[in-house]
Every structure is written in structure tokens, then in C-alpha cells.
Amino acid sequence: MSTRFQNLLNKLDNYKEKVFDLRETILTNLVMINELPAPTFREDQRRDFFIDRLTDYGLHNCSFDEVGNGLGILPGTDGKKNILVVAHLDSLFDEKTDHTVTLQPEYAIGPGVGDNSLGLAVIASLPLILDHLNMKLKSNLIIMGSSRSLGKGNIEGLRFFLANSAVPISAGLCVEGVKLGRLSYASIGMMRCEINCKVPEFYDWTRFGAVGSIVTINKIIGAILSIPIPKEPRTNIVLGSVQGGTTYDAVATSAVLRFEIRSESEKMVRKIARQILNITEEVSALTDAEITLDILAQRKPGGIRFAHPLATRTRDIMKKLRVKHRITPSMSELSALIDKKIPAVTLGLTDGENMGKSDETIQIDPVFKGITQILGLILAIDKGFCNESQ
């Protein structure tokens, strides 16, 4: 480890104390962002507030693009490199949900505070934090709230930006609210699917094997569970949700199964997808139900090595801050950066519980350690400590 990098590590605890000075501003940004609904494809209100914050903090070229990404640029002193820091704008909750945030001394509670209002609030506050710490970067810092990330959005916002921007990105940093200690630098193969089962309006209930849609979906689930899953490459099928029917005393005429196929091998993902498609076609033929399989999102496996300087320096920073890292593959924004061969990692900011529920809860105190690791990594990238040549 070089002396210069060790000097950076030695400053981290002091940085954390100074970041705490901005506690009220960061929490204010969190509350104001969270209280603006941002379901996937309808992130405009939250995006506009995000851009206004970047404008207030003096960033250049604060704007949004054709797919609704919001971004601004903090110019570096020489501008030879470009570092992209990104957090997704969208949330799991729609406009009908009460987005009020409850702040307690140790917790923030509200739908989506951890996924991903906190991540967005922190990157929106980065220019203010850097100014407070009197940090001047040589690299340009591109701060971006990405649209259309979750579910059917399929990371469309970040993919669009990377496909259409003429600015070369040297390294990427994806910020998630939860969980502190998360370290992702690789993506596994993934296919997110939805099976819809409908009983035709004029259904022949006397047909052999004729049943309602819930029973039909259950047949499909049973067949999926019988698919042999290899130990190598590591592979699994996650059955995420089943919905169907309307009441107690009526046969369900429609049902839907949502699931993901995950594997270290893209070939294995495709193989299992073909097997599941065959299952749906067979069950449809036996029951005469209308069954469709739709692919909503896909990811390719890839990423940087465990020993890549970006991954190594990130672990060093976390160790110095006494953050126990947990290496997990990612299927979020990191995947888009990996597809473009851009070295990148995903980090979490704090601990939380009840994720995805209306009483989603995050711890406040660890946030400042989480922010400090973000700062440390940005500085390490800026100073060249994360280059392959190091």
C-alpha cells in the first residue's frame, strides 16, 4: 500500500466528523426527496427537485435527458477523467401511498427512505459536502439520478445515458441506501419474467383437466420446482409473487406468477428459461387456459476481479472505517456499467429494516460512515489509486 493512499485512509475519521456537521441538511434533502412520489416511469417530480438541488450547489449543465435522467457536473481542476456517481430516482411506491417521513433521533421511517431516497439525497448533497471539506477534485464528477431503473424499467435510464453520452466514464459508483457494508463489483446473469394465466370467457369447464387459473399457476410452479438446478455454475430460481382471483366464492379466471432466474452463466439462464417456456406451453395445451410468458428484464454476468484496484481500495477504505464488507453480486445499475466495460462498484449507506414496506426504516447514525466511504472512494479514484496500473 502506497504512502499516499495510507495518508488518505488516515484522514477518513476526520472526514466523518465533518460530514456530521451537515446532518440537518442531508436529512432535509432525504425528507423532501422521499415525499415526492417517483414510481418507475413517473419520476418527474423527484427528478426536478434533484436537479434544483444540484443547481443550488453550483453544478454545471444541470438538466434532464429524453428518458428522464437528472444530472449535473462538478468540473474538476484538470477534467481529464470523469467519475460517474449514480443513484436511482424511482421507488416501489405509487402516488396513492402516503410518502410522509417520520424522523426520530435514531431512525427515519417512510416508504422508500432506504430504497432509494437516502442514496439520492446523499449524492445530491455531495457538492455541498466536498465544499464543506474543502476538497477539490482533479476529475469531473458527474452526479446522476437515473430514471426507469426498477422492475419493468430495466435500468433504461442509465443504459440510455451510457449509450448516448460522448463523455468517457473512467469509473462508476452506484449508491444505494441499504445496506452499509454492501460491496458489489460484479453482476450475475438474470432474467426477470412474468407468467400470466387467463381462463377464456367461454371456457369449457367439462374439459378433462379444466381448473381455475390459481390451480393452473400452481401446476406451473410445481413443474418449475422440479427443474434440476446445478451447483456449478451457481444458479437459482426466485419465485417472487403470485396473484390471482377476486373473492372467496368465485373461481379465479386470471393469475400471474413473477419470478427471476439467476445464474453465474448466461447460458444457464437461457436454458432454464426455455424449460419454463416449455412448461407453460404444455400446461396451456392440457388445460386450454391462455398462458403467456413475458421477459421483463435481463442482465449479463460480468464485472471486475476481486483483485482489481477499485475493489481492493474499496475494501481498504471499508476496513479503515470499521465497516465489515459483504460481497454480493448486483443486478441493479452496476449491470449497465459492466456492460460498457466501465470499472464500477455499488455501495450501501446504512442499515435498515422493513424494506419495500410502507414503514421502511433506516438508521441515521451509520449514514455518516456510509457517506465517508463514498468520499474516500471518490478521492481514491480521483488520485489514480484505483487504476489497473497501480
Residue pairs with C-beta under 8 A, 6 or more apart in sequence:
1 316
2 385
2 390
4 383
4 385
5 313
5 316
5 380
5 383
5 385
8 376
8 379
8 380
8 383
8 385
9 316
9 317
9 320
9 376
12 317
12 320
12 321
12 372
12 375
12 376
13 321
15 133
15 372
15 375
15 376
16 321
16 368
16 369
16 371
16 372
18 132
18 133
19 129
19 132
19 133
19 368
19 371
19 372
19 375
20 368
21 132
22 125
22 128
22 129
22 132
23 364
23 368
25 125
25 128
26 121
26 122
26 125
26 367
26 371
27 103
27 108
27 364
29 53
29 121
29 124
29 125
30 101
30 108
30 113
30 117
30 118
30 121
31 101
31 103
31 108
32 49
33 46
33 49
33 50
33 117
33 120
33 121
33 124
34 99
34 101
34 110
34 111
34 112
34 113
34 117
35 99
35 100
35 101
35 110
36 45
36 46
36 49
36 99
37 45
37 46
37 91
37 93
37 94
37 95
37 97
37 99
38 45
38 46
38 47
38 89
38 90
38 91
38 112
39 90
39 91
39 92
39 93
39 94
39 95
40 90
40 91
40 148
40 149
40 150
40 151
40 152
40 153
41 90
41 147
41 148
41 152
41 153
42 95
43 68
43 89
43 90
43 145
43 147
43 148
44 68
46 89
46 91
46 120
46 145
47 64
47 68
47 69
47 70
47 89
47 145
47 147
48 64
48 70
50 70
50 89
50 120
50 124
50 145
51 62
51 63
51 64
51 70
51 71
51 72
53 124
53 125
54 62
54 70
54 71
54 72
54 124
54 127
54 143
55 62
55 72
57 124
57 125
57 127
57 128
57 131
58 127
59 72
59 73
59 74
59 127
59 143
60 72
60 73
60 74
60 75
61 71
61 72
61 73
62 70
62 71
62 72
63 70
63 71
63 72
64 70
64 71
65 71
65 160
65 161
65 164
66 160
67 147
67 148
67 156
67 157
67 160
68 89
68 147
68 148
68 157
69 89
69 144
69 145
69 146
69 147
69 157
69 158
69 160
69 161
70 89
70 144
70 145
70 147
71 142
71 143
71 144
71 145
71 161
72 142
72 143
73 140
73 141
73 142
73 143
74 126
74 127
74 130
74 137
74 140
74 141
74 143
75 140
76 136
76 137
76 138
76 139
76 140
76 141
76 382
77 136
77 137
77 138
78 138
78 139
79 138
79 139
79 140
80 138
80 139
81 138
81 139
81 140
81 170
81 171
81 381
81 382
82 139
82 140
82 142
82 167
82 168
82 169
82 170
83 137
83 139
83 140
83 141
83 142
83 169
83 170
83 171
83 172
83 173
83 378
83 381
83 382
84 142
84 144
84 169
84 171
84 172
84 173
84 337
84 342
84 344
85 123
85 126
85 141
85 142
85 143
85 144
85 172
85 173
85 175
85 374
85 378
86 123
86 143
86 144
86 145
86 146
86 158
86 172
86 173
86 174
86 175
86 333
87 116
87 119
87 120
87 122
87 123
87 144
87 145
87 146
87 174
87 175
87 176
88 116
88 119
88 120
88 145
88 146
88 147
88 149
88 150
88 157
88 332
88 333
89 116
89 120
89 145
89 146
89 147
89 149
89 157
90 147
90 148
90 149
90 150
90 153
91 111
91 112
91 115
91 116
91 117
91 150
92 111
92 112
92 115
92 150
92 356
93 99
93 111
93 112
93 358
97 111
97 358
98 111
98 358
99 110
99 111
99 112
100 110
101 108
101 109
101 110
101 113
102 108
102 109
102 110
103 109
105 364
106 363
106 364
106 365
107 361
107 362
107 363
107 364
108 118
108 361
108 362
108 364
109 359
109 360
109 361
110 117
110 358
110 359
110 360
111 357
111 358
111 359
111 360
112 360
113 177
113 352
113 360
113 361
113 362
114 177
114 178
114 350
114 352
114 355
114 360
114 361
114 362
115 176
115 177
115 178
115 355
115 356
115 360
116 175
116 176
116 177
117 177
118 177
118 178
118 349
118 350
118 362
118 367
119 175
119 176
119 177
119 349
120 145
122 175
122 349
122 367
122 370
122 371
122 374
123 143
123 144
123 145
123 175
124 143
124 145
126 141
126 143
126 374
127 143
129 371
129 375
130 136
130 137
130 141
130 375
133 375
135 375
135 379
137 378
137 379
137 382
138 382
138 383
139 170
139 381
139 382
140 167
141 378
142 167
142 169
144 158
144 161
146 155
146 157
146 158
146 161
146 333
147 153
147 156
147 157
148 154
148 155
148 156
148 157
149 155
149 156
149 157
149 158
149 332
149 333
151 192
151 296
151 297
152 296
152 297
154 296
154 297
154 298
155 297
155 332
155 333
155 335
155 336
158 333
158 336
158 337
159 336
159 339
162 169
162 336
162 337
162 339
162 340
162 342
169 337
169 340
169 342
170 342
170 343
170 381
171 310
171 342
171 343
171 344
171 381
171 386
172 334
172 337
172 342
172 343
172 344
172 345
173 344
173 345
173 346
173 347
173 374
173 377
173 378
173 381
174 184
174 330
174 332
174 333
174 334
174 337
174 344
174 345
174 346
174 347
175 346
175 347
175 349
175 374
176 182
176 332
176 346
176 347
176 348
176 349
177 348
177 349
177 350
177 352
177 362
178 348
178 349
178 350
178 351
178 352
178 355
178 362
179 326
179 348
179 350
179 351
179 352
180 323
180 348
180 349
180 350
180 351
180 366
180 369
180 370
181 318
181 323
181 324
181 325
181 326
181 348
182 325
182 326
182 328
182 346
182 347
182 348
183 311
183 314
183 315
183 318
183 325
183 326
183 327
183 328
183 345
183 346
183 347
184 327
184 328
184 329
184 330
184 334
184 345
184 346
184 347
185 303
185 304
185 306
185 308
185 310
185 311
185 314
185 327
185 334
185 344
185 345
185 346
186 301
186 302
186 303
186 304
186 329
186 330
186 338
187 299
187 300
187 301
187 302
187 303
187 329
187 330
187 331
187 334
187 335
187 338
188 234
188 262
188 263
188 264
188 299
188 301
188 329
188 331
189 262
189 263
189 264
189 265
189 266
189 268
189 269
189 299
189 300
189 301
190 260
190 261
190 262
190 263
190 269
190 297
190 298
190 299
190 331
191 260
191 261
191 269
191 270
191 273
191 295
191 297
191 298
191 299
192 258
192 259
192 260
192 295
192 296
192 297
192 298
193 258
193 259
193 260
193 261
193 273
193 276
193 293
193 294
193 295
193 296
194 256
194 257
194 258
194 293
194 294
194 296
195 217
195 220
195 256
195 257
195 258
195 259
195 276
195 280
195 291
195 292
195 293
195 294
196 254
196 255
196 256
196 290
196 291
196 292
196 294
197 213
197 216
197 217
197 220
197 244
197 254
197 255
197 256
197 257
197 289
197 290
197 291
198 213
198 253
198 254
198 289
198 290
198 291
199 212
199 213
199 251
199 252
199 253
199 254
199 289
199 290
200 288
200 289
200 290
203 210
203 253
203 288
204 210
204 288
207 287
207 288
209 286
209 287
210 287
210 288
211 287
212 245
212 251
212 252
212 253
213 244
213 245
213 252
213 253
213 254
213 255
213 289
214 244
214 245
214 252
214 255
216 255
216 283
216 287
216 289
216 291
217 242
217 244
217 255
217 256
217 257
219 283
219 287
220 257
220 279
220 280
220 283
220 291
221 239
221 242
221 257
223 279
223 282
223 283
224 237
224 239
224 259
224 276
224 279
227 237
227 272
227 275
227 276
229 235
229 236
229 237
230 268
233 263
233 264
233 265
233 268
234 263
234 264
235 261
235 262
235 263
235 264
235 265
235 268
235 269
235 272
236 262
236 263
237 259
237 260
237 261
237 262
237 272
238 259
238 260
238 262
239 257
239 259
240 258
240 259
240 260
241 256
241 257
241 258
242 255
242 256
242 257
242 258
243 255
243 256
244 252
244 254
244 255
244 256
245 252
245 255
246 252
261 269
261 272
261 273
261 276
262 269
262 331
263 269
263 272
263 301
264 301
265 301
266 300
266 301
269 298
273 295
276 293
277 293
280 291
280 292
280 293
281 291
283 289
283 291
284 290
284 291
299 331
299 335
300 335
300 338
300 339
302 338
302 339
303 329
303 334
303 338
304 310
304 311
304 343
304 344
304 345
305 311
306 327
308 343
308 388
309 385
309 386
309 387
309 388
309 390
310 343
310 344
310 345
310 381
310 386
311 345
313 377
313 380
313 385
313 386
314 325
314 345
314 347
314 373
314 377
315 325
317 373
317 376
317 377
317 380
318 324
318 325
318 373
319 325
320 376
321 369
321 372
321 373
321 376
323 369
323 370
323 373
330 346
332 346
333 346
334 344
334 345
334 346
337 344
338 344
343 386
345 377
347 370
347 373
347 374
347 377
348 370
349 366
349 367
349 370
349 371
349 374
350 362
350 363
350 364
350 366
350 367
350 370
351 362
351 363
351 366
352 360
352 361
352 362
352 363
353 360
353 361
354 360
354 361
377 386
380 386
384 390
